[in-house]
């Protein structure tokens, strides 16, 4: 069984996030969810997540250094799945 998943994005669990959250729940995968409207909690990038799922999550939500630490975690073996969308690449009207 894989370790815990960090799921960043897709509004809240009662809206757009319901699809991916439902799949992970169905297969018994534990996850923590941060909606697109919220910033990740301090220290999230230090937790031993086995996978980071980023889906329509604004890069501007990350505090200084968090993306670099997330990249380090991936380089050390954590997985990364990025699902594209307007938030992921260049913004709503970019």
mmCIF file as gemmi writes it, N, C-alpha and C atoms, coordinates in Angstrom:
data_model
loop_
_atom_site.group_PDB
_atom_site.id
_atom_site.type_symbol
_atom_site.label_atom_id
_atom_site.label_alt_id
_atom_site.label_comp_id
_atom_site.label_asym_id
_atom_site.label_entity_id
_atom_site.label_seq_id
_atom_site.pdbx_PDB_ins_code
_atom_site.Cartn_x
_atom_site.Cartn_y
_atom_site.Cartn_z
_atom_site.occupancy
_atom_site.B_iso_or_equiv
_atom_site.pdbx_formal_charge
_atom_site.auth_seq_id
_atom_site.auth_asym_id
_atom_site.pdbx_PDB_model_num
ATOM 1 N N . UNK Axp A 1 ? 0.851 -1.182 0 1 0 ? 1 A 1
ATOM 2 C CA . UNK Axp A 1 ? 0 0 0 1 0 ? 1 A 1
ATOM 3 C C . UNK Axp A 1 ? 0.888 1.234 0 1 0 ? 1 A 1
ATOM 4 N N . UNK Axp A 2 ? 0.66 2.139 -0.948 1 0 ? 2 A 1
ATOM 5 C CA . UNK Axp A 2 ? 1.473 3.359 -0.999 1 0 ? 2 A 1
ATOM 6 C C . UNK Axp A 2 ? 1.218 4.251 0.206 1 0 ? 2 A 1
ATOM 7 N N . UNK Axp A 3 ? 2.143 5.167 0.431 1 0 ? 3 A 1
ATOM 8 C CA . UNK Axp A 3 ? 1.993 6.128 1.512 1 0 ? 3 A 1
ATOM 9 C C . UNK Axp A 3 ? 0.931 7.172 1.205 1 0 ? 3 A 1
ATOM 10 N N . UNK Axp A 4 ? 0.836 8.126 2.07 1 0 ? 4 A 1
ATOM 11 C CA . UNK Axp A 4 ? -0.186 9.171 1.958 1 0 ? 4 A 1
ATOM 12 C C . UNK Axp A 4 ? 0.063 10.083 0.754 1 0 ? 4 A 1
ATOM 13 N N . UNK Axp A 5 ? -1.036 10.617 0.201 1 0 ? 5 A 1
ATOM 14 C CA . UNK Axp A 5 ? -1 11.481 -0.978 1 0 ? 5 A 1
ATOM 15 C C . UNK Axp A 5 ? -1.343 12.908 -0.571 1 0 ? 5 A 1
ATOM 16 N N . UNK Axp A 6 ? -0.63 13.86 -1.153 1 0 ? 6 A 1
ATOM 17 C CA . UNK Axp A 6 ? -0.94 15.279 -0.979 1 0 ? 6 A 1
ATOM 18 C C . UNK Axp A 6 ? -1.638 15.745 -2.254 1 0 ? 6 A 1
ATOM 19 N N . UNK Axp A 7 ? -2.906 16.089 -2.144 1 0 ? 7 A 1
ATOM 20 C CA . UNK Axp A 7 ? -3.735 16.489 -3.285 1 0 ? 7 A 1
ATOM 21 C C . UNK Axp A 7 ? -3.982 17.982 -3.186 1 0 ? 7 A 1
ATOM 22 N N . UNK Axp A 8 ? -3.393 18.735 -4.097 1 0 ? 8 A 1
ATOM 23 C CA . UNK Axp A 8 ? -3.513 20.185 -4.126 1 0 ? 8 A 1
ATOM 24 C C . UNK Axp A 8 ? -4.375 20.606 -5.302 1 0 ? 8 A 1
ATOM 25 N N . UNK Axp A 9 ? -5.503 21.262 -5.019 1 0 ? 9 A 1
ATOM 26 C CA . UNK Axp A 9 ? -6.294 21.845 -6.091 1 0 ? 9 A 1
ATOM 27 C C . UNK Axp A 9 ? -7.726 21.383 -6.189 1 0 ? 9 A 1
ATOM 28 N N . UNK Axp A 10 ? -8.365 21.86 -7.262 1 0 ? 10 A 1
ATOM 29 C CA . UNK Axp A 10 ? -9.736 21.485 -7.618 1 0 ? 10 A 1
ATOM 30 C C . UNK Axp A 10 ? -10.795 21.886 -6.6 1 0 ? 10 A 1
ATOM 31 N N . UNK Axp A 11 ? -10.772 23.097 -6.134 1 0 ? 11 A 1
ATOM 32 C CA . UNK Axp A 11 ? -11.818 23.587 -5.228 1 0 ? 11 A 1
ATOM 33 C C . UNK Axp A 11 ? -11.963 22.687 -4.01 1 0 ? 11 A 1
ATOM 34 N N . UNK Axp A 12 ? -13.181 22.551 -3.484 1 0 ? 12 A 1
ATOM 35 C CA . UNK Axp A 12 ? -13.333 21.731 -2.286 1 0 ? 12 A 1
ATOM 36 C C . UNK Axp A 12 ? -13.87 20.348 -2.637 1 0 ? 12 A 1
ATOM 37 N N . UNK Axp A 13 ? -13.899 19.48 -1.63 1 0 ? 13 A 1
ATOM 38 C CA . UNK Axp A 13 ? -14.262 18.084 -1.849 1 0 ? 13 A 1
ATOM 39 C C . UNK Axp A 13 ? -15.716 17.883 -2.256 1 0 ? 13 A 1
ATOM 40 N N . UNK Axp A 14 ? -16.548 18.885 -2.113 1 0 ? 14 A 1
ATOM 41 C CA . UNK Axp A 14 ? -17.935 18.782 -2.528 1 0 ? 14 A 1
ATOM 42 C C . UNK Axp A 14 ? -18.163 19.306 -3.938 1 0 ? 14 A 1
ATOM 43 N N . UNK Axp A 15 ? -17.098 19.773 -4.585 1 0 ? 15 A 1
ATOM 44 C CA . UNK Axp A 15 ? -17.233 20.334 -5.93 1 0 ? 15 A 1
ATOM 45 C C . UNK Axp A 15 ? -16.29 19.589 -6.874 1 0 ? 15 A 1
ATOM 46 N N . UNK Axp A 16 ? -15.407 20.299 -7.554 1 0 ? 16 A 1
ATOM 47 C CA . UNK Axp A 16 ? -14.559 19.697 -8.584 1 0 ? 16 A 1
ATOM 48 C C . UNK Axp A 16 ? -13.638 18.601 -8.044 1 0 ? 16 A 1
ATOM 49 N N . UNK Axp A 17 ? -13.233 18.691 -6.794 1 0 ? 17 A 1
ATOM 50 C CA . UNK Axp A 17 ? -12.318 17.702 -6.225 1 0 ? 17 A 1
ATOM 51 C C . UNK Axp A 17 ? -12.987 16.361 -5.961 1 0 ? 17 A 1
ATOM 52 N N . UNK Axp A 18 ? -14.295 16.308 -6.065 1 0 ? 18 A 1
ATOM 53 C CA . UNK Axp A 18 ? -15.016 15.082 -5.726 1 0 ? 18 A 1
ATOM 54 C C . UNK Axp A 18 ? -14.606 13.904 -6.609 1 0 ? 18 A 1
ATOM 55 N N . UNK Axp A 19 ? -14.248 14.172 -7.862 1 0 ? 19 A 1
ATOM 56 C CA . UNK Axp A 19 ? -13.892 13.094 -8.787 1 0 ? 19 A 1
ATOM 57 C C . UNK Axp A 19 ? -12.611 12.379 -8.343 1 0 ? 19 A 1
ATOM 58 N N . UNK Axp A 20 ? -11.494 13.117 -8.241 1 0 ? 20 A 1
ATOM 59 C CA . UNK Axp A 20 ? -10.235 12.479 -7.837 1 0 ? 20 A 1
ATOM 60 C C . UNK Axp A 20 ? -10.297 11.965 -6.403 1 0 ? 20 A 1
ATOM 61 N N . UNK Axp A 21 ? -10.937 12.716 -5.527 1 0 ? 21 A 1
ATOM 62 C CA . UNK Axp A 21 ? -11.067 12.267 -4.136 1 0 ? 21 A 1
ATOM 63 C C . UNK Axp A 21 ? -11.862 10.964 -4.068 1 0 ? 21 A 1
ATOM 64 N N . UNK Axp A 22 ? -12.896 10.866 -4.88 1 0 ? 22 A 1
ATOM 65 C CA . UNK Axp A 22 ? -13.692 9.641 -4.909 1 0 ? 22 A 1
ATOM 66 C C . UNK Axp A 22 ? -12.897 8.441 -5.38 1 0 ? 22 A 1
ATOM 67 N N . UNK Axp A 23 ? -12.068 8.636 -6.399 1 0 ? 23 A 1
ATOM 68 C CA . UNK Axp A 23 ? -11.231 7.543 -6.901 1 0 ? 23 A 1
ATOM 69 C C . UNK Axp A 23 ? -10.238 7.096 -5.831 1 0 ? 23 A 1
ATOM 70 N N . UNK Axp A 24 ? -9.572 8.065 -5.188 1 0 ? 24 A 1
ATOM 71 C CA . UNK Axp A 24 ? -8.598 7.7 -4.157 1 0 ? 24 A 1
ATOM 72 C C . UNK Axp A 24 ? -9.28 7 -2.989 1 0 ? 24 A 1
ATOM 73 N N . UNK Axp A 25 ? -10.449 7.486 -2.602 1 0 ? 25 A 1
ATOM 74 C CA . UNK Axp A 25 ? -11.19 6.862 -1.506 1 0 ? 25 A 1
ATOM 75 C C . UNK Axp A 25 ? -11.613 5.448 -1.892 1 0 ? 25 A 1
ATOM 76 N N . UNK Axp A 26 ? -12.121 5.276 -3.096 1 0 ? 26 A 1
ATOM 77 C CA . UNK Axp A 26 ? -12.558 3.961 -3.575 1 0 ? 26 A 1
ATOM 78 C C . UNK Axp A 26 ? -11.44 2.922 -3.475 1 0 ? 26 A 1
ATOM 79 N N . UNK Axp A 27 ? -10.22 3.341 -3.803 1 0 ? 27 A 1
ATOM 80 C CA . UNK Axp A 27 ? -9.098 2.417 -3.781 1 0 ? 27 A 1
ATOM 81 C C . UNK Axp A 27 ? -8.347 2.396 -2.446 1 0 ? 27 A 1
ATOM 82 N N . UNK Axp A 28 ? -8.911 3.054 -1.433 1 0 ? 28 A 1
ATOM 83 C CA . UNK Axp A 28 ? -8.329 3.016 -0.095 1 0 ? 28 A 1
ATOM 84 C C . UNK Axp A 28 ? -7.033 3.789 0.052 1 0 ? 28 A 1
ATOM 85 N N . UNK Axp A 29 ? -6.85 4.803 -0.762 1 0 ? 29 A 1
ATOM 86 C CA . UNK Axp A 29 ? -5.635 5.613 -0.696 1 0 ? 29 A 1
ATOM 87 C C . UNK Axp A 29 ? -5.854 6.802 0.241 1 0 ? 29 A 1
ATOM 88 N N . UNK Axp A 30 ? -5.01 6.932 1.226 1 0 ? 30 A 1
ATOM 89 C CA . UNK Axp A 30 ? -5.115 8.055 2.153 1 0 ? 30 A 1
ATOM 90 C C . UNK Axp A 30 ? -4.565 9.32 1.528 1 0 ? 30 A 1
ATOM 91 N N . UNK Axp A 31 ? -5.255 10.433 1.742 1 0 ? 31 A 1
ATOM 92 C CA . UNK Axp A 31 ? -4.792 11.689 1.162 1 0 ? 31 A 1
ATOM 93 C C . UNK Axp A 31 ? -5.183 12.868 2.03 1 0 ? 31 A 1
ATOM 94 N N . UNK Axp A 32 ? -4.412 13.941 1.875 1 0 ? 32 A 1
ATOM 95 C CA . UNK Axp A 32 ? -4.729 15.241 2.457 1 0 ? 32 A 1
ATOM 96 C C . UNK Axp A 32 ? -5.045 16.154 1.282 1 0 ? 32 A 1
ATOM 97 N N . UNK Axp A 33 ? -6.091 16.974 1.415 1 0 ? 33 A 1
ATOM 98 C CA . UNK Axp A 33 ? -6.518 17.826 0.311 1 0 ? 33 A 1
ATOM 99 C C . UNK Axp A 33 ? -6.409 19.293 0.696 1 0 ? 33 A 1
ATOM 100 N N . UNK Axp A 34 ? -5.876 20.087 -0.235 1 0 ? 34 A 1
ATOM 101 C CA . UNK Axp A 34 ? -5.825 21.541 -0.086 1 0 ? 34 A 1
ATOM 102 C C . UNK Axp A 34 ? -6.533 22.126 -1.304 1 0 ? 34 A 1
ATOM 103 N N . UNK Axp A 35 ? -7.692 22.778 -1.107 1 0 ? 35 A 1
ATOM 104 C CA . UNK Axp A 35 ? -8.417 23.361 -2.238 1 0 ? 35 A 1
ATOM 105 C C . UNK Axp A 35 ? -7.61 24.453 -2.937 1 0 ? 35 A 1
ATOM 106 N N . UNK Axp A 36 ? -7.953 24.709 -4.187 1 0 ? 36 A 1
ATOM 107 C CA . UNK Axp A 36 ? -7.261 25.731 -4.985 1 0 ? 36 A 1
ATOM 108 C C . UNK Axp A 36 ? -7.337 27.119 -4.365 1 0 ? 36 A 1
ATOM 109 N N . UNK Axp A 37 ? -8.347 27.346 -3.541 1 0 ? 37 A 1
ATOM 110 C CA . UNK Axp A 37 ? -8.543 28.663 -2.931 1 0 ? 37 A 1
ATOM 111 C C . UNK Axp A 37 ? -7.717 28.86 -1.667 1 0 ? 37 A 1
ATOM 112 N N . UNK Axp A 38 ? -6.995 27.82 -1.232 1 0 ? 38 A 1
ATOM 113 C CA . UNK Axp A 38 ? -6.224 27.897 0.01 1 0 ? 38 A 1
ATOM 114 C C . UNK Axp A 38 ? -4.746 27.682 -0.249 1 0 ? 38 A 1
ATOM 115 N N . UNK Axp A 39 ? -3.936 28.24 0.641 1 0 ? 39 A 1
ATOM 116 C CA . UNK Axp A 39 ? -2.497 28.024 0.587 1 0 ? 39 A 1
ATOM 117 C C . UNK Axp A 39 ? -2.165 26.715 1.307 1 0 ? 39 A 1
ATOM 118 N N . UNK Axp A 40 ? -1.105 26.02 0.894 1 0 ? 40 A 1
ATOM 119 C CA . UNK Axp A 40 ? -0.733 24.807 1.615 1 0 ? 40 A 1
ATOM 120 C C . UNK Axp A 40 ? -0.304 25.158 3.039 1 0 ? 40 A 1
ATOM 121 N N . UNK Axp A 41 ? -0.59 24.289 3.991 1 0 ? 41 A 1
ATOM 122 C CA . UNK Axp A 41 ? -0.183 24.588 5.362 1 0 ? 41 A 1
ATOM 123 C C . UNK Axp A 41 ? 1.336 24.614 5.498 1 0 ? 41 A 1
ATOM 124 N N . UNK Axp A 42 ? 1.806 25.375 6.439 1 0 ? 42 A 1
ATOM 125 C CA . UNK Axp A 42 ? 3.242 25.44 6.716 1 0 ? 42 A 1
ATOM 126 C C . UNK Axp A 42 ? 3.717 24.029 7.045 1 0 ? 42 A 1
ATOM 127 N N . UNK Axp A 43 ? 4.793 23.611 6.426 1 0 ? 43 A 1
ATOM 128 C CA . UNK Axp A 43 ? 5.374 22.299 6.701 1 0 ? 43 A 1
ATOM 129 C C . UNK Axp A 43 ? 4.824 21.168 5.855 1 0 ? 43 A 1
ATOM 130 N N . UNK Axp A 44 ? 3.856 21.447 4.954 1 0 ? 44 A 1
ATOM 131 C CA . UNK Axp A 44 ? 3.295 20.362 4.148 1 0 ? 44 A 1
ATOM 132 C C . UNK Axp A 44 ? 4.389 19.696 3.316 1 0 ? 44 A 1
ATOM 133 N N . UNK Axp A 45 ? 5.358 20.472 2.873 1 0 ? 45 A 1
ATOM 134 C CA . UNK Axp A 45 ? 6.413 19.97 1.999 1 0 ? 45 A 1
ATOM 135 C C . UNK Axp A 45 ? 7.463 19.153 2.754 1 0 ? 45 A 1
ATOM 136 N N . UNK Axp A 46 ? 7.364 19.1 4.065 1 0 ? 46 A 1
ATOM 137 C CA . UNK Axp A 46 ? 8.275 18.285 4.868 1 0 ? 46 A 1
ATOM 138 C C . UNK Axp A 46 ? 7.651 16.953 5.259 1 0 ? 46 A 1
ATOM 139 N N . UNK Axp A 47 ? 6.346 16.794 5.031 1 0 ? 47 A 1
ATOM 140 C CA . UNK Axp A 47 ? 5.686 15.532 5.368 1 0 ? 47 A 1
ATOM 141 C C . UNK Axp A 47 ? 6.116 14.447 4.384 1 0 ? 47 A 1
ATOM 142 N N . UNK Axp A 48 ? 6.134 13.21 4.818 1 0 ? 48 A 1
ATOM 143 C CA . UNK Axp A 48 ? 6.609 12.121 3.952 1 0 ? 48 A 1
ATOM 144 C C . UNK Axp A 48 ? 5.538 11.603 2.987 1 0 ? 48 A 1
ATOM 145 N N . UNK Axp A 49 ? 5.023 12.474 2.126 1 0 ? 49 A 1
ATOM 146 C CA . UNK Axp A 49 ? 4.039 12.046 1.133 1 0 ? 49 A 1
ATOM 147 C C . UNK Axp A 49 ? 4.722 11.168 0.085 1 0 ? 49 A 1
ATOM 148 N N . UNK Axp A 50 ? 4.009 10.155 -0.379 1 0 ? 50 A 1
ATOM 149 C CA . UNK Axp A 50 ? 4.562 9.312 -1.438 1 0 ? 50 A 1
ATOM 150 C C . UNK Axp A 50 ? 4.215 9.852 -2.819 1 0 ? 50 A 1
ATOM 151 N N . UNK Axp A 51 ? 3.183 10.71 -2.881 1 0 ? 51 A 1
ATOM 152 C CA . UNK Axp A 51 ? 2.743 11.263 -4.151 1 0 ? 51 A 1
ATOM 153 C C . UNK Axp A 51 ? 2.15 12.651 -3.933 1 0 ? 51 A 1
ATOM 154 N N . UNK Axp A 52 ? 2.469 13.556 -4.845 1 0 ? 52 A 1
ATOM 155 C CA . UNK Axp A 52 ? 1.861 14.887 -4.869 1 0 ? 52 A 1
ATOM 156 C C . UNK Axp A 52 ? 1.006 14.965 -6.124 1 0 ? 52 A 1
ATOM 157 N N . UNK Axp A 53 ? -0.273 15.279 -5.956 1 0 ? 53 A 1
ATOM 158 C CA . UNK Axp A 53 ? -1.187 15.474 -7.073 1 0 ? 53 A 1
ATOM 159 C C . UNK Axp A 53 ? -1.516 16.953 -7.113 1 0 ? 53 A 1
ATOM 160 N N . UNK Axp A 54 ? -1.22 17.592 -8.242 1 0 ? 54 A 1
ATOM 161 C CA . UNK Axp A 54 ? -1.493 19.016 -8.414 1 0 ? 54 A 1
ATOM 162 C C . UNK Axp A 54 ? -2.464 19.155 -9.578 1 0 ? 54 A 1
ATOM 163 N N . UNK Axp A 55 ? -3.634 19.723 -9.3 1 0 ? 55 A 1
ATOM 164 C CA . UNK Axp A 55 ? -4.664 19.847 -10.329 1 0 ? 55 A 1
ATOM 165 C C . UNK Axp A 55 ? -5.331 21.214 -10.231 1 0 ? 55 A 1
ATOM 166 N N . UNK Axp A 56 ? -5.101 22.043 -11.236 1 0 ? 56 A 1
ATOM 167 C CA . UNK Axp A 56 ? -5.652 23.404 -11.238 1 0 ? 56 A 1
ATOM 168 C C . UNK Axp A 56 ? -5.348 24.126 -9.926 1 0 ? 56 A 1
ATOM 169 N N . UNK Axp A 57 ? -4.092 24.081 -9.533 1 0 ? 57 A 1
ATOM 170 C CA . UNK Axp A 57 ? -3.664 24.722 -8.293 1 0 ? 57 A 1
ATOM 171 C C . UNK Axp A 57 ? -2.726 25.872 -8.625 1 0 ? 57 A 1
ATOM 172 N N . UNK Axp A 58 ? -3.061 27.105 -8.203 1 0 ? 58 A 1
ATOM 173 C CA . UNK Axp A 58 ? -2.244 28.273 -8.538 1 0 ? 58 A 1
ATOM 174 C C . UNK Axp A 58 ? -0.854 28.232 -7.905 1 0 ? 58 A 1
ATOM 175 N N . UNK Axp A 59 ? 0.163 28.417 -8.707 1 0 ? 59 A 1
ATOM 176 C CA . UNK Axp A 59 ? 1.531 28.461 -8.196 1 0 ? 59 A 1
ATOM 177 C C . UNK Axp A 59 ? 1.704 29.587 -7.186 1 0 ? 59 A 1
ATOM 178 N N . UNK Axp A 60 ? 0.914 30.653 -7.326 1 0 ? 60 A 1
ATOM 179 C CA . UNK Axp A 60 ? 1.011 31.796 -6.417 1 0 ? 60 A 1
ATOM 180 C C . UNK Axp A 60 ? 0.611 31.432 -4.984 1 0 ? 60 A 1
ATOM 181 N N . UNK Axp A 61 ? -0.039 30.308 -4.785 1 0 ? 61 A 1
ATOM 182 C CA . UNK Axp A 61 ? -0.432 29.888 -3.433 1 0 ? 61 A 1
ATOM 183 C C . UNK Axp A 61 ? 0.744 29.373 -2.605 1 0 ? 61 A 1
ATOM 184 N N . UNK Axp A 62 ? 1.822 28.987 -3.261 1 0 ? 62 A 1
ATOM 185 C CA . UNK Axp A 62 ? 2.974 28.449 -2.539 1 0 ? 62 A 1
ATOM 186 C C . UNK Axp A 62 ? 3.787 29.567 -1.922 1 0 ? 62 A 1
ATOM 187 N N . UNK Axp A 63 ? 4.21 29.357 -0.68 1 0 ? 63 A 1
ATOM 188 C CA . UNK Axp A 63 ? 5.092 30.309 -0.004 1 0 ? 63 A 1
ATOM 189 C C . UNK Axp A 63 ? 6.508 30.156 -0.547 1 0 ? 63 A 1
ATOM 190 N N . UNK Axp A 64 ? 7.322 31.128 -0.264 1 0 ? 64 A 1
ATOM 191 C CA . UNK Axp A 64 ? 8.716 31.114 -0.711 1 0 ? 64 A 1
ATOM 192 C C . UNK Axp A 64 ? 9.403 29.822 -0.273 1 0 ? 64 A 1
ATOM 193 N N . UNK Axp A 65 ? 9.992 29.146 -1.229 1 0 ? 65 A 1
ATOM 194 C CA . UNK Axp A 65 ? 10.749 27.933 -0.931 1 0 ? 65 A 1
ATOM 195 C C . UNK Axp A 65 ? 9.944 26.645 -0.977 1 0 ? 65 A 1
ATOM 196 N N . UNK Axp A 66 ? 8.614 26.711 -0.901 1 0 ? 66 A 1
ATOM 197 C CA . UNK Axp A 66 ? 7.819 25.478 -0.87 1 0 ? 66 A 1
ATOM 198 C C . UNK Axp A 66 ? 7.933 24.678 -2.163 1 0 ? 66 A 1
ATOM 199 N N . UNK Axp A 67 ? 7.926 25.339 -3.317 1 0 ? 67 A 1
ATOM 200 C CA . UNK Axp A 67 ? 8.054 24.613 -4.578 1 0 ? 67 A 1
ATOM 201 C C . UNK Axp A 67 ? 9.428 23.946 -4.692 1 0 ? 67 A 1
ATOM 202 N N . UNK Axp A 68 ? 10.454 24.614 -4.228 1 0 ? 68 A 1
ATOM 203 C CA . UNK Axp A 68 ? 11.789 24.03 -4.276 1 0 ? 68 A 1
ATOM 204 C C . UNK Axp A 68 ? 11.873 22.797 -3.38 1 0 ? 68 A 1
ATOM 205 N N . UNK Axp A 69 ? 11.285 22.865 -2.2 1 0 ? 69 A 1
ATOM 206 C CA . UNK Axp A 69 ? 11.291 21.716 -1.294 1 0 ? 69 A 1
ATOM 207 C C . UNK Axp A 69 ? 10.437 20.578 -1.856 1 0 ? 69 A 1
ATOM 208 N N . UNK Axp A 70 ? 9.322 20.914 -2.503 1 0 ? 70 A 1
ATOM 209 C CA . UNK Axp A 70 ? 8.511 19.892 -3.147 1 0 ? 70 A 1
ATOM 210 C C . UNK Axp A 70 ? 9.317 19.211 -4.255 1 0 ? 70 A 1
ATOM 211 N N . UNK Axp A 71 ? 10.045 19.995 -5.052 1 0 ? 71 A 1
ATOM 212 C CA . UNK Axp A 71 ? 10.897 19.424 -6.098 1 0 ? 71 A 1
ATOM 213 C C . UNK Axp A 71 ? 11.966 18.512 -5.496 1 0 ? 71 A 1
ATOM 214 N N . UNK Axp A 72 ? 12.509 18.893 -4.352 1 0 ? 72 A 1
ATOM 215 C CA . UNK Axp A 72 ? 13.494 18.047 -3.672 1 0 ? 72 A 1
ATOM 216 C C . UNK Axp A 72 ? 12.873 16.724 -3.241 1 0 ? 72 A 1
ATOM 217 N N . UNK Axp A 73 ? 11.644 16.775 -2.729 1 0 ? 73 A 1
ATOM 218 C CA . UNK Axp A 73 ? 10.953 15.538 -2.311 1 0 ? 73 A 1
ATOM 219 C C . UNK Axp A 73 ? 10.748 14.616 -3.505 1 0 ? 73 A 1
ATOM 220 N N . UNK Axp A 74 ? 10.387 15.188 -4.65 1 0 ? 74 A 1
ATOM 221 C CA . UNK Axp A 74 ? 10.198 14.387 -5.863 1 0 ? 74 A 1
ATOM 222 C C . UNK Axp A 74 ? 11.543 13.806 -6.313 1 0 ? 74 A 1
ATOM 223 N N . UNK Axp A 75 ? 12.598 14.604 -6.255 1 0 ? 75 A 1
ATOM 224 C CA . UNK Axp A 75 ? 13.926 14.118 -6.625 1 0 ? 75 A 1
ATOM 225 C C . UNK Axp A 75 ? 14.374 12.981 -5.707 1 0 ? 75 A 1
ATOM 226 N N . UNK Axp A 76 ? 13.884 12.993 -4.464 1 0 ? 76 A 1
ATOM 227 C CA . UNK Axp A 76 ? 14.229 11.95 -3.496 1 0 ? 76 A 1
ATOM 228 C C . UNK Axp A 76 ? 13.33 10.719 -3.62 1 0 ? 76 A 1
ATOM 229 N N . UNK Axp A 77 ? 12.375 10.729 -4.571 1 0 ? 77 A 1
ATOM 230 C CA . UNK Axp A 77 ? 11.585 9.523 -4.8 1 0 ? 77 A 1
ATOM 231 C C . UNK Axp A 77 ? 10.084 9.653 -4.701 1 0 ? 77 A 1
ATOM 232 N N . UNK Axp A 78 ? 9.561 10.771 -4.221 1 0 ? 78 A 1
ATOM 233 C CA . UNK Axp A 78 ? 8.101 10.941 -4.177 1 0 ? 78 A 1
ATOM 234 C C . UNK Axp A 78 ? 7.59 11.101 -5.613 1 0 ? 78 A 1
ATOM 235 N N . UNK Axp A 79 ? 6.359 10.671 -5.853 1 0 ? 79 A 1
ATOM 236 C CA . UNK Axp A 79 ? 5.764 10.817 -7.175 1 0 ? 79 A 1
ATOM 237 C C . UNK Axp A 79 ? 5.135 12.19 -7.345 1 0 ? 79 A 1
ATOM 238 N N . UNK Axp A 80 ? 4.927 12.568 -8.599 1 0 ? 80 A 1
ATOM 239 C CA . UNK Axp A 80 ? 4.277 13.827 -8.917 1 0 ? 80 A 1
ATOM 240 C C . UNK Axp A 80 ? 3.348 13.592 -10.1 1 0 ? 80 A 1
ATOM 241 N N . UNK Axp A 81 ? 2.075 13.942 -9.923 1 0 ? 81 A 1
ATOM 242 C CA . UNK Axp A 81 ? 1.096 13.895 -11.013 1 0 ? 81 A 1
ATOM 243 C C . UNK Axp A 81 ? 0.505 15.286 -11.131 1 0 ? 81 A 1
ATOM 244 N N . UNK Axp A 82 ? 0.619 15.859 -12.312 1 0 ? 82 A 1
ATOM 245 C CA . UNK Axp A 82 ? 0.083 17.2 -12.53 1 0 ? 82 A 1
ATOM 246 C C . UNK Axp A 82 ? -0.978 17.123 -13.606 1 0 ? 82 A 1
ATOM 247 N N . UNK Axp A 83 ? -2.178 17.558 -13.242 1 0 ? 83 A 1
ATOM 248 C CA . UNK Axp A 83 ? -3.278 17.581 -14.187 1 0 ? 83 A 1
ATOM 249 C C . UNK Axp A 83 ? -3.46 19.016 -14.634 1 0 ? 83 A 1
ATOM 250 N N . UNK Axp A 84 ? -3.387 19.236 -15.932 1 0 ? 84 A 1
ATOM 251 C CA . UNK Axp A 84 ? -3.409 20.578 -16.479 1 0 ? 84 A 1
ATOM 252 C C . UNK Axp A 84 ? -4.743 21.266 -16.35 1 0 ? 84 A 1
ATOM 253 N N . UNK Axp A 85 ? -4.688 22.501 -16.603 1 0 ? 85 A 1
ATOM 254 C CA . UNK Axp A 85 ? -5.846 23.367 -16.537 1 0 ? 85 A 1
ATOM 255 C C . UNK Axp A 85 ? -5.364 24.794 -16.558 1 0 ? 85 A 1
ATOM 256 N N . UNK Axp A 86 ? -6.296 25.695 -16.669 1 0 ? 86 A 1
ATOM 257 C CA . UNK Axp A 86 ? -5.895 27.094 -16.782 1 0 ? 86 A 1
ATOM 258 C C . UNK Axp A 86 ? -5.091 27.574 -15.593 1 0 ? 86 A 1
ATOM 259 N N . UNK Axp A 87 ? -5.344 27.104 -14.382 1 0 ? 87 A 1
ATOM 260 C CA . UNK Axp A 87 ? -4.575 27.544 -13.208 1 0 ? 87 A 1
ATOM 261 C C . UNK Axp A 87 ? -3.158 27.002 -13.239 1 0 ? 87 A 1
ATOM 262 N N . UNK Axp A 88 ? -2.976 25.821 -13.807 1 0 ? 88 A 1
ATOM 263 C CA . UNK Axp A 88 ? -1.685 25.161 -13.748 1 0 ? 88 A 1
ATOM 264 C C . UNK Axp A 88 ? -0.625 25.806 -14.619 1 0 ? 88 A 1
ATOM 265 N N . UNK Axp A 89 ? -1.033 26.487 -15.678 1 0 ? 89 A 1
ATOM 266 C CA . UNK Axp A 89 ? -0.042 26.957 -16.633 1 0 ? 89 A 1
ATOM 267 C C . UNK Axp A 89 ? 0.079 28.468 -16.744 1 0 ? 89 A 1
ATOM 268 N N . UNK Axp A 90 ? -1.005 29.177 -16.977 1 0 ? 90 A 1
ATOM 269 C CA . UNK Axp A 90 ? -0.816 30.623 -17.17 1 0 ? 90 A 1
ATOM 270 C C . UNK Axp A 90 ? -1.983 31.476 -16.721 1 0 ? 90 A 1
ATOM 271 N N . UNK Axp A 91 ? -2.84 30.991 -15.917 1 0 ? 91 A 1
ATOM 272 C CA . UNK Axp A 91 ? -3.892 31.817 -15.356 1 0 ? 91 A 1
ATOM 273 C C . UNK Axp A 91 ? -5.144 31.885 -16.199 1 0 ? 91 A 1
ATOM 274 N N . UNK Axp A 92 ? -6.188 32.318 -15.584 1 0 ? 92 A 1
ATOM 275 C CA . UNK Axp A 92 ? -7.535 32.321 -16.175 1 0 ? 92 A 1
ATOM 276 C C . UNK Axp A 92 ? -7.611 33.013 -17.531 1 0 ? 92 A 1
ATOM 277 N N . UNK Axp A 93 ? -6.998 34.149 -17.687 1 0 ? 93 A 1
ATOM 278 C CA . UNK Axp A 93 ? -7.087 34.881 -18.946 1 0 ? 93 A 1
ATOM 279 C C . UNK Axp A 93 ? -5.729 35.037 -19.637 1 0 ? 93 A 1
ATOM 280 N N . UNK Axp A 94 ? -4.741 34.237 -19.205 1 0 ? 94 A 1
ATOM 281 C CA . UNK Axp A 94 ? -3.389 34.376 -19.752 1 0 ? 94 A 1
ATOM 282 C C . UNK Axp A 94 ? -3.264 33.739 -21.026 1 0 ? 94 A 1
